[in-house]
Amino acid sequence: LGSIPLNKLTTTDIQQFCAWMKSDDHMGKGRIADSQIRNCYSLCHRALEKARTEHLIPRDPTDGCKLSPVRYEEMKILSREAMQKLLIQAREDGCYELLLLELSTGLRRGEICGLMWQDFDEAHGTLTVRRTIHAERGGRLTAGETKTGAGKRIITLPPSTAELLQKRKKRSYSQWIFSHPLLPEQPLPPDMAYNRMKTLLKRAGLPELRFHDLRHTFATHALASGVDAKTLSGILR
């Protein structure tokens, strides 16, 4: 839209812009999510509405645009048998602790990549979630606040998971619980965690999932095992 003068921008331009984002040839990268299109539209609307209130344009051209409803991806849950297959494959591929911890806690991808050994209390078998890892443009990783203000929390681990982390800590040379395989002074990049999961699913003969589906899997099985909703909400935040 940057090539169009502000006072020449029309509703049709905005509509075509949204259609272009929705198309399969968007910048050569394929179709983007409906929710992201709505975020872009919302940003345009706020900017153009301010331009209208400051009398730079007579009307907001985003008024009258029609957007497709957001289509949310279906939540997928691994069965106990599927989880066992995934963990067996993870053990063979050397990332058993990562998958076991995720299925034991339901941490967000950035949260599990942002765990440091100082967050692990061996005596009490707990993890304190303090940060999340973000990948910035260019691939640089930064540690930031958790997704929500209440995201900082202490999670009590199953004894078997805590024991595995104790063993991992003894052989670790990094401050990160899960570090970059080639750069141990850096955390494991969230995209790399996701790609590892995809590889494991394929090798285990399981259907494709989002990393977030492991979080749903943990929540579903926790409820089925008798964990009350309030406790589960505290774990997941």
Disulfide bonds with the S-S distance in Angstrom:
none
